């Protein structure tokens, strides 16, 4: 009787060191520590892997890592890595540079310090460096970020917390700012609105807050609204179109010094359902004209702006010149003097009265104002 040939052999397990890594093929070369055997083209170990789409949990080992390599009992089977080992030190510790952990903690990281730490108790810590990390804390459901600078990039815009780095700075005074960029359309190359708080760069000046709103989100755009607030308390607000301020109750504008309302091209209009009141020591108007009533029906005045001299004044629509009192008295004085000594029986007295009376119309003409007119 012929004895059956077994397709199994005794498995071989050896400790070894990763000598070379083929990142393209996900394979390694391992040299066993005792037999000095060279194991070629050994697949990279995976905690879980499905070949369909490469999903799973795995890591790319580095040269120098210690491992356990196994040749299974199956005839001509591919050798594989059972797991990776640790280096025992003279103090009897197997820590091998690993971080302190508590029972139940799970850690994944590289020698550069970037890591994912799932801690027992619900805390998750993800970091690139100690100054670039995020923590998820189950108490009060807190998400805590710790970083030097923070950038949030989305299709709708960006949110940036920036710290300028200057290698020559030794006192820790590094300029910082917060920026918010909002887009109108996701595919716009530029934001529609920009908000900056803090340091504003080389041309910072005194600005601590600035807002700009543009007419579109294209590269070629124009500022429509610009608001700047300085660290000293100054405010500058420039708008290309209209501005409406509405309040259900009162609006109060106060200034310890000068309060200026100016229209550079057109008019300033004050409208009130009831009264427009002024309360001041003096009310001064420096204008080329003043009108009261519709189209100046009550009063219309023209003023020489350069000198402030009245050019014309029409009351109640104007029409008839006003008689000036001093000139009126001067015109009537000769007539009054003659009447004071008038003697009806004296031909000379009568002639003097007639002469004085005839002079009155011409004198009264000179008493009429050439600037002030009054209507009926």
C-alpha positions in Angstrom: 0.0 0.0 0.0 1.3 3.4 -1.0 1.5 5.9 1.9 -0.3 9.3 1.2 1.9 12.3 1.0 0.9 15.1 3.4 0.5 18.6 2.0 1.3 20.1 5.4 4.5 20.7 7.2 5.6 22.0 10.5 5.1 25.8 10.7 8.1 28.0 11.1 8.0 31.1 13.3 11.0 33.4 13.6 11.8 36.8 15.0 13.2 39.2 12.4 13.8 42.8 11.4 12.3 44.6 8.5 15.2 45.3 6.1 13.4 46.9 3.2 9.9 48.2 2.3 8.3 48.2 -1.1 5.6 50.8 -0.8 4.4 50.2 -4.3 3.6 46.5 -3.8 2.9 46.7 0.0 5.6 44.1 0.7 8.7 44.0 2.9 12.0 42.1 3.1 12.7 40.6 6.5 15.9 39.2 7.9 15.5 36.7 10.7 17.5 37.5 13.8 18.8 34.0 14.6 19.0 32.1 11.3 19.8 35.3 9.4 17.5 34.0 6.7 16.3 36.6 4.2 12.5 36.5 3.6 11.7 38.2 0.3 8.4 39.8 -0.9 6.5 39.3 2.4 3.1 41.1 2.3 2.5 43.9 4.7 0.5 42.8 7.7 -3.1 44.1 8.1 -5.3 43.9 11.1 -8.2 43.8 8.6 -8.2 44.0 4.8 -10.7 43.3 2.0 -9.1 43.1 -1.5 -12.1 44.4 -3.4 -11.5 48.1 -2.7 -8.6 48.0 -0.3 -10.7 48.8 2.7 -9.4 47.9 6.1 -7.0 48.8 8.9 -3.3 48.7 8.1 0.0 50.5 8.4 3.1 50.7 6.3 6.1 49.4 8.4 9.5 51.2 8.5 12.9 49.6 8.1 14.3 48.5 11.5 11.0 47.4 12.9 11.1 44.0 14.7 8.5 41.5 13.8 7.5 37.8 14.0 7.4 36.1 10.6 5.6 32.8 10.0 5.8 30.1 7.4 2.5 28.3 7.7 2.1 24.5 7.7 0.5 24.6 4.3 2.8 23.3 1.6 4.3 26.2 -0.5 2.2 28.8 1.3 3.2 32.4 1.3 5.0 33.5 4.5 3.4 36.3 6.4 4.1 38.6 9.4 2.3 37.5 12.6 2.8 40.8 14.3 5.4 43.3 15.4 7.6 43.0 18.5 9.1 45.4 21.0 12.6 46.1 22.2 13.4 45.1 25.7 15.6 47.5 27.6 18.0 46.9 30.5 15.3 48.1 33.0 13.0 45.3 31.9 10.5 47.6 30.2 8.7 46.9 26.9 7.5 50.5 26.5 9.6 51.0 23.4 8.9 54.8 23.3 5.2 54.4 23.5 3.0 57.1 25.2 1.6 56.5 28.6 -1.8 54.8 28.4 -4.5 53.6 30.6 -6.3 50.2 30.3 -8.8 50.4 27.4 -6.9 53.2 25.6 -6.3 52.9 21.8 -3.5 54.7 20.1 -2.4 55.2 16.5 0.5 57.4 15.6 3.9 57.9 14.0 7.3 58.9 15.4 6.7 62.5 14.2 4.1 63.0 16.9 0.9 63.0 14.8 -1.6 60.6 16.2 -5.2 59.5 16.9 -5.8 58.7 20.6 -9.1 57.0 21.6 -9.1 57.2 25.3 -11.2 55.1 27.7 -14.0 57.4 29.0 -15.0 58.7 25.6 -12.3 61.3 24.8 -10.9 61.3 21.3 -7.7 63.3 20.6 -6.4 63.9 17.1 -3.2 65.8 16.6 -0.5 66.7 14.1 1.5 68.4 16.9 0.7 69.4 20.5 -0.2 72.8 19.0 -2.4 71.5 16.2 -5.0 69.2 17.7 -8.7 68.6 18.3 -10.3 66.9 21.2 -13.8 65.4 21.4 -14.9 65.5 25.0 -18.1 63.7 26.0 -18.7 65.9 29.1 -21.1 68.6 27.8 -20.4 67.3 24.3 -17.5 69.7 23.8 -15.3 69.9 20.7 -12.1 71.7 21.6 -9.5 72.9 19.1 -5.9 73.9 20.0 -3.8 75.4 17.3 -1.4 78.2 16.3 -3.5 79.1 13.2 -6.9 77.8 12.1 -8.2 77.6 8.5 -11.8 76.5 7.7 -12.2 76.2 3.9 -15.7 75.6 2.4 -17.4 76.0 -1.0 -19.3 79.0 0.5 -16.2 80.8 1.9 -13.3 80.7 4.3 -12.9 81.3 8.1 -9.3 82.0 9.1 -7.5 82.6 12.5 -4.0 83.6 11.6 -0.7 84.2 13.5 2.2 85.8 11.6 5.5 84.0 12.1 8.6 86.1 12.3 11.9 84.4 13.1 13.3 87.6 14.5 10.6 88.1 17.1 11.8 87.1 20.5 9.2 88.8 22.7 6.2 86.8 21.5 4.5 89.8 20.0 3.3 88.3 16.7 0.5 89.9 14.7 -2.8 88.0 14.7 -6.1 88.4 12.9 -9.4 86.8 12.2 -10.7 86.7 8.6 -14.1 85.7 7.2 -14.6 85.4 3.4 -18.2 84.8 2.2 -19.0 83.8 -1.4 -22.2 84.5 -3.4 -21.7 81.4 -5.6 -19.7 78.3 -4.9 -17.7 78.6 -8.1 -16.9 82.3 -7.7 -13.1 82.9 -7.7 -13.4 85.7 -5.1 -15.5 86.4 -2.1 -18.4 88.8 -2.1 -17.7 90.0 1.4 -14.5 90.2 3.5 -14.4 90.8 7.3 -11.0 91.3 9.1 -10.5 91.7 12.8 -7.1 92.4 14.4 -3.9 93.2 12.7 -4.3 94.2 9.0 -0.8 93.4 7.6 1.9 95.8 6.6 -0.6 98.7 6.1 -2.3 98.0 9.4 -2.3 101.6 10.7 -4.9 101.9 13.5 -7.5 99.6 11.9 -8.8 96.9 14.1 -12.0 96.0 12.2 -12.8 96.2 8.5 -15.7 95.0 6.4 -15.8 95.1 2.6 -18.7 94.2 0.4 -18.2 93.9 -3.4 -20.6 94.0 -6.3 -19.7 90.5 -7.4 -17.5 87.5 -6.8 -15.4 87.7 -9.9 -11.7 88.7 -10.1 -12.7 92.1 -11.5 -14.9 93.6 -8.7 -15.6 96.9 -7.1 -16.1 97.8 -3.4 -19.6 98.9 -2.7 -19.5 99.1 1.1 -16.4 99.7 3.3 -16.5 99.9 7.1 -13.4 100.6 9.1 -13.2 100.8 12.9 -9.8 101.9 14.4 -8.3 100.9 17.7 -8.6 104.5 18.8 -12.4 104.5 18.3 -12.7 106.1 14.9 -15.3 104.8 12.4 -15.3 105.3 8.6 -18.3 104.0 6.6 -18.3 104.4 2.8 -21.3 103.3 0.7 -21.8 103.5 -3.0 -25.7 103.4 -2.8 -28.4 104.4 -0.3 -28.4 103.9 3.5 -31.6 103.6 5.5 -31.7 103.7 9.3 -35.0 102.8 10.9 -36.0 102.7 14.6 -39.3 102.1 16.3 -38.4 104.7 18.9 -35.7 107.4 19.2 -32.4 107.8 17.3 -29.9 110.0 19.0 -26.7 111.4 17.4 -24.4 113.1 19.9 -20.9 114.7 19.5 -18.9 116.6 22.1 -17.4 118.7 19.3 -18.7 119.3 15.8 -21.5 117.3 14.2 -21.5 117.7 10.5 -24.2 116.6 8.0 -23.1 117.3 4.4 -24.4 116.5 1.0 -21.6 117.1 -1.5 -23.7 117.0 -4.7 -27.4 117.5 -3.8 -29.6 118.4 -0.9 -30.2 117.6 2.8 -33.9 117.1 3.6 -35.4 117.1 7.1 -39.0 115.8 7.4 -41.2 115.5 10.4 -44.9 114.7 10.9 -45.1 117.5 13.5 -42.3 119.9 14.2 -38.6 120.4 13.5 -37.1 122.0 16.6 -33.7 123.6 17.3 -32.3 124.4 20.7 -29.0 126.3 20.6 -27.4 129.6 21.5 -27.3 130.6 17.9 -28.7 129.4 14.6 -26.4 130.2 11.7 -27.1 129.5 8.1 -24.4 129.8 5.5 -26.3 129.2 2.2 -27.0 130.9 -1.1 -30.7 130.8 -0.5 -33.4 130.1 2.1 -37.0 129.1 1.4 -40.0 128.7 3.7 -43.3 127.2 2.4 -43.8 125.5 -0.9 -41.4 127.0 -3.4 -40.7 129.8 -1.0 -44.3 131.0 -0.8 -43.8 132.2 2.8 -40.2 133.4 2.5 -37.5 133.3 -0.1 -34.1 134.8 0.5 -31.0 134.9 -1.6 -27.6 135.4 0.1 -24.1 136.1 -1.3 -22.2 133.0 0.1 -18.8 134.7 -0.2 -19.8 137.7 1.9 -23.0 136.6 3.7 -24.8 139.8 2.5 -28.5 139.6 1.7 -29.1 139.9 -2.0 -32.9 139.6 -2.0 -35.8 138.7 0.4 -39.4 138.0 -0.7 -42.1 137.7 1.9 -45.5 136.2 1.1 -44.4 135.7 -2.5 -42.9 139.2 -2.9 -44.1 141.8 -5.4 -44.1 145.1 -3.6 -40.9 146.7 -2.3 -40.7 147.4 1.4 -40.3 151.1 2.5 -37.2 151.6 4.6 -38.1 153.6 7.8 -35.1 155.8 7.9 -35.4 156.8 4.3 -39.1 157.4 4.7 -38.6 159.8 7.6 -35.9 161.6 5.6 -38.3 161.9 2.6 -41.2 163.3 4.8 -39.1 165.6 7.0 -39.1 168.6 4.6 -42.8 168.4 4.2 -43.3 168.1 8.0 -41.1 171.1 8.6 -43.1 173.2 6.1 -46.4 172.1 7.7 -45.1 173.1 11.1 -44.8 176.8 10.0 -47.6 176.8 7.4 -49.7 179.9 7.1 -52.7 179.6 4.7 -52.9 183.3 4.2 -49.3 183.7 3.2 -48.6 183.1 -0.5 -45.0 182.3 0.3 -46.0 179.6 2.8 -48.4 178.1 0.3 -45.7 178.0 -2.3 -43.3 176.3 0.1 -45.9 173.7 1.0 -46.6 172.9 -2.6 -42.9 172.6 -3.4 -42.3 170.3 -0.4 -45.3 168.2 -1.4 -44.1 167.9 -4.9 -40.7 166.6 -3.7 -42.2 163.8 -1.6 -42.9 161.2 -4.4 -39.3 161.3 -5.7 -38.0 161.1 -2.1 -40.3 158.1 -1.4 -39.0 156.3 -4.4 -35.5 156.4 -2.8 -37.1 155.0 0.4 -38.2 151.8 -1.4 -36.0 148.7 -0.7 -34.3 147.2 -3.8 -33.9 143.9 -1.8 -36.9 143.2 0.3 -40.4 142.7 -1.3 -43.7 141.7 0.2 -46.9 140.2 -1.2 -50.5 140.8 -0.2 
